[in-house]
Amino acid sequence: MRKEVENWWKQANRDLLSAENAFKSKDYYVAAFLCQQSVEKGLKALYIKKRKESPGAVHSLIYLGKNTKILTNFTVH
């Protein structure tokens, strides 16, 4: 596994653990933010693994989901 993929994946898991801890502490806004961060970092790891290139400075879960082909037939109204 590329080191970059491994680093993104480790950080995604760490953010998820932190989100769980924030949720238990009833810090819901922090938990929600960390969940989004975890998903974004996990998708970046998948993007790099599948496409063999960095997605760049993108933060859109929709973009990452579509370009990793885990999100299909999604439209924003």
CNS distance restraints for C-alpha pairs under 8 A (distance, minus, plus):
assign (resid   1 and name CA) (resid   5 and name CA) 6.68 0.50 0.50
assign (resid   1 and name CA) (resid   6 and name CA) 6.65 0.50 0.50
assign (resid   1 and name CA) (resid  49 and name CA) 7.85 0.50 0.50
assign (resid   2 and name CA) (resid   6 and name CA) 6.40 0.50 0.50
assign (resid   2 and name CA) (resid  49 and name CA) 7.58 0.50 0.50
assign (resid   3 and name CA) (resid   7 and name CA) 6.09 0.50 0.50
assign (resid   4 and name CA) (resid   8 and name CA) 6.25 0.50 0.50
assign (resid   4 and name CA) (resid  45 and name CA) 7.46 0.50 0.50
assign (resid   4 and name CA) (resid  48 and name CA) 7.98 0.50 0.50
assign (resid   5 and name CA) (resid   9 and name CA) 6.12 0.50 0.50
assign (resid   5 and name CA) (resid  44 and name CA) 7.77 0.50 0.50
assign (resid   5 and name CA) (resid  45 and name CA) 4.57 0.50 0.50
assign (resid   5 and name CA) (resid  46 and name CA) 7.33 0.50 0.50
assign (resid   5 and name CA) (resid  48 and name CA) 6.40 0.50 0.50
assign (resid   5 and name CA) (resid  49 and name CA) 6.47 0.50 0.50
assign (resid   6 and name CA) (resid  10 and name CA) 6.09 0.50 0.50
assign (resid   6 and name CA) (resid  45 and name CA) 7.24 0.50 0.50
assign (resid   7 and name CA) (resid  11 and name CA) 6.22 0.50 0.50
assign (resid   8 and name CA) (resid  12 and name CA) 6.10 0.50 0.50
assign (resid   8 and name CA) (resid  41 and name CA) 5.49 0.50 0.50
assign (resid   8 and name CA) (resid  42 and name CA) 6.44 0.50 0.50
assign (resid   8 and name CA) (resid  44 and name CA) 6.86 0.50 0.50
assign (resid   8 and name CA) (resid  45 and name CA) 5.32 0.50 0.50
assign (resid   9 and name CA) (resid  13 and name CA) 6.30 0.50 0.50
assign (resid   9 and name CA) (resid  41 and name CA) 6.63 0.50 0.50
assign (resid   9 and name CA) (resid  42 and name CA) 5.48 0.50 0.50
assign (resid   9 and name CA) (resid  45 and name CA) 5.81 0.50 0.50
assign (resid  10 and name CA) (resid  14 and name CA) 6.19 0.50 0.50
assign (resid  11 and name CA) (resid  15 and name CA) 6.04 0.50 0.50
assign (resid  11 and name CA) (resid  38 and name CA) 7.37 0.50 0.50
assign (resid  11 and name CA) (resid  41 and name CA) 6.98 0.50 0.50
assign (resid  12 and name CA) (resid  16 and name CA) 6.25 0.50 0.50
assign (resid  12 and name CA) (resid  37 and name CA) 7.09 0.50 0.50
assign (resid  12 and name CA) (resid  38 and name CA) 4.20 0.50 0.50
assign (resid  12 and name CA) (resid  39 and name CA) 6.76 0.50 0.50
assign (resid  12 and name CA) (resid  40 and name CA) 7.70 0.50 0.50
assign (resid  12 and name CA) (resid  41 and name CA) 5.12 0.50 0.50
assign (resid  12 and name CA) (resid  42 and name CA) 5.37 0.50 0.50
assign (resid  13 and name CA) (resid  17 and name CA) 6.30 0.50 0.50
assign (resid  13 and name CA) (resid  38 and name CA) 6.63 0.50 0.50
assign (resid  14 and name CA) (resid  18 and name CA) 6.23 0.50 0.50
assign (resid  14 and name CA) (resid  38 and name CA) 7.80 0.50 0.50
assign (resid  15 and name CA) (resid  19 and name CA) 6.04 0.50 0.50
assign (resid  15 and name CA) (resid  34 and name CA) 5.60 0.50 0.50
assign (resid  15 and name CA) (resid  35 and name CA) 6.98 0.50 0.50
assign (resid  15 and name CA) (resid  37 and name CA) 6.75 0.50 0.50
assign (resid  15 and name CA) (resid  38 and name CA) 5.22 0.50 0.50
assign (resid  16 and name CA) (resid  20 and name CA) 6.26 0.50 0.50
assign (resid  16 and name CA) (resid  34 and name CA) 6.53 0.50 0.50
assign (resid  16 and name CA) (resid  35 and name CA) 5.94 0.50 0.50
assign (resid  16 and name CA) (resid  38 and name CA) 5.56 0.50 0.50
assign (resid  17 and name CA) (resid  21 and name CA) 6.35 0.50 0.50
assign (resid  18 and name CA) (resid  22 and name CA) 6.11 0.50 0.50
assign (resid  18 and name CA) (resid  31 and name CA) 7.51 0.50 0.50
assign (resid  18 and name CA) (resid  34 and name CA) 7.00 0.50 0.50
assign (resid  19 and name CA) (resid  23 and name CA) 6.08 0.50 0.50
assign (resid  19 and name CA) (resid  30 and name CA) 6.96 0.50 0.50
assign (resid  19 and name CA) (resid  31 and name CA) 4.26 0.50 0.50
assign (resid  19 and name CA) (resid  32 and name CA) 7.11 0.50 0.50
assign (resid  19 and name CA) (resid  33 and name CA) 7.84 0.50 0.50
assign (resid  19 and name CA) (resid  34 and name CA) 5.13 0.50 0.50
assign (resid  19 and name CA) (resid  35 and name CA) 5.92 0.50 0.50
assign (resid  20 and name CA) (resid  24 and name CA) 6.26 0.50 0.50
assign (resid  20 and name CA) (resid  31 and name CA) 6.72 0.50 0.50
assign (resid  21 and name CA) (resid  25 and name CA) 6.30 0.50 0.50
assign (resid  21 and name CA) (resid  31 and name CA) 7.80 0.50 0.50
assign (resid  22 and name CA) (resid  26 and name CA) 6.24 0.50 0.50
assign (resid  22 and name CA) (resid  27 and name CA) 5.05 0.50 0.50
assign (resid  22 and name CA) (resid  28 and name CA) 6.69 0.50 0.50
assign (resid  22 and name CA) (resid  30 and name CA) 6.27 0.50 0.50
assign (resid  22 and name CA) (resid  31 and name CA) 5.14 0.50 0.50
assign (resid  23 and name CA) (resid  27 and name CA) 5.56 0.50 0.50
assign (resid  23 and name CA) (resid  28 and name CA) 5.51 0.50 0.50
assign (resid  23 and name CA) (resid  30 and name CA) 7.83 0.50 0.50
assign (resid  23 and name CA) (resid  31 and name CA) 5.34 0.50 0.50
assign (resid  27 and name CA) (resid  31 and name CA) 6.22 0.50 0.50
assign (resid  28 and name CA) (resid  32 and name CA) 6.08 0.50 0.50
assign (resid  29 and name CA) (resid  33 and name CA) 6.24 0.50 0.50
assign (resid  30 and name CA) (resid  34 and name CA) 6.11 0.50 0.50
assign (resid  31 and name CA) (resid  35 and name CA) 6.11 0.50 0.50
assign (resid  32 and name CA) (resid  36 and name CA) 6.38 0.50 0.50
assign (resid  33 and name CA) (resid  37 and name CA) 6.28 0.50 0.50
assign (resid  34 and name CA) (resid  38 and name CA) 5.99 0.50 0.50
assign (resid  35 and name CA) (resid  39 and name CA) 6.27 0.50 0.50
assign (resid  36 and name CA) (resid  40 and name CA) 6.13 0.50 0.50
assign (resid  37 and name CA) (resid  41 and name CA) 6.11 0.50 0.50
assign (resid  38 and name CA) (resid  42 and name CA) 6.08 0.50 0.50
assign (resid  39 and name CA) (resid  43 and name CA) 6.06 0.50 0.50
assign (resid  39 and name CA) (resid  61 and name CA) 7.67 0.50 0.50
assign (resid  40 and name CA) (resid  44 and name CA) 6.18 0.50 0.50
assign (resid  40 and name CA) (resid  59 and name CA) 6.82 0.50 0.50
assign (resid  40 and name CA) (resid  60 and name CA) 7.68 0.50 0.50
assign (resid  40 and name CA) (resid  61 and name CA) 6.03 0.50 0.50
assign (resid  40 and name CA) (resid  64 and name CA) 7.70 0.50 0.50
assign (resid  41 and name CA) (resid  45 and name CA) 6.26 0.50 0.50
assign (resid  42 and name CA) (resid  46 and name CA) 6.33 0.50 0.50
assign (resid  43 and name CA) (resid  47 and name CA) 5.93 0.50 0.50
assign (resid  43 and name CA) (resid  61 and name CA) 7.67 0.50 0.50
assign (resid  43 and name CA) (resid  64 and name CA) 6.07 0.50 0.50
assign (resid  43 and name CA) (resid  65 and name CA) 6.87 0.50 0.50
assign (resid  43 and name CA) (resid  68 and name CA) 7.51 0.50 0.50
assign (resid  44 and name CA) (resid  48 and name CA) 6.17 0.50 0.50
assign (resid  44 and name CA) (resid  54 and name CA) 7.72 0.50 0.50
assign (resid  44 and name CA) (resid  55 and name CA) 6.88 0.50 0.50
assign (resid  44 and name CA) (resid  64 and name CA) 6.94 0.50 0.50
assign (resid  45 and name CA) (resid  49 and name CA) 6.18 0.50 0.50
assign (resid  46 and name CA) (resid  50 and name CA) 6.01 0.50 0.50
assign (resid  46 and name CA) (resid  68 and name CA) 6.77 0.50 0.50
assign (resid  47 and name CA) (resid  51 and name CA) 5.75 0.50 0.50
assign (resid  47 and name CA) (resid  52 and name CA) 7.59 0.50 0.50
assign (resid  47 and name CA) (resid  53 and name CA) 7.56 0.50 0.50
assign (resid  47 and name CA) (resid  54 and name CA) 7.32 0.50 0.50
assign (resid  47 and name CA) (resid  55 and name CA) 6.89 0.50 0.50
assign (resid  47 and name CA) (resid  64 and name CA) 6.98 0.50 0.50
assign (resid  47 and name CA) (resid  67 and name CA) 7.11 0.50 0.50
assign (resid  47 and name CA) (resid  68 and name CA) 5.45 0.50 0.50
assign (resid  48 and name CA) (resid  52 and name CA) 4.97 0.50 0.50
assign (resid  48 and name CA) (resid  53 and name CA) 5.13 0.50 0.50
assign (resid  48 and name CA) (resid  54 and name CA) 5.50 0.50 0.50
assign (resid  48 and name CA) (resid  55 and name CA) 7.14 0.50 0.50
assign (resid  49 and name CA) (resid  53 and name CA) 7.86 0.50 0.50
assign (resid  50 and name CA) (resid  68 and name CA) 6.99 0.50 0.50
assign (resid  51 and name CA) (resid  68 and name CA) 7.94 0.50 0.50
assign (resid  55 and name CA) (resid  64 and name CA) 7.90 0.50 0.50
assign (resid  59 and name CA) (resid  64 and name CA) 7.96 0.50 0.50
assign (resid  60 and name CA) (resid  64 and name CA) 6.25 0.50 0.50
assign (resid  61 and name CA) (resid  65 and name CA) 5.79 0.50 0.50
assign (resid  62 and name CA) (resid  66 and name CA) 6.04 0.50 0.50
assign (resid  62 and name CA) (resid  71 and name CA) 7.43 0.50 0.50
assign (resid  63 and name CA) (resid  67 and name CA) 6.07 0.50 0.50
assign (resid  64 and name CA) (resid  68 and name CA) 6.08 0.50 0.50
assign (resid  65 and name CA) (resid  69 and name CA) 6.10 0.50 0.50
assign (resid  65 and name CA) (resid  70 and name CA) 5.37 0.50 0.50
assign (resid  65 and name CA) (resid  71 and name CA) 4.81 0.50 0.50
assign (resid  65 and name CA) (resid  72 and name CA) 7.97 0.50 0.50
assign (resid  66 and name CA) (resid  70 and name CA) 6.28 0.50 0.50
assign (resid  66 and name CA) (resid  71 and name CA) 4.83 0.50 0.50
assign (resid  66 and name CA) (resid  72 and name CA) 6.13 0.50 0.50
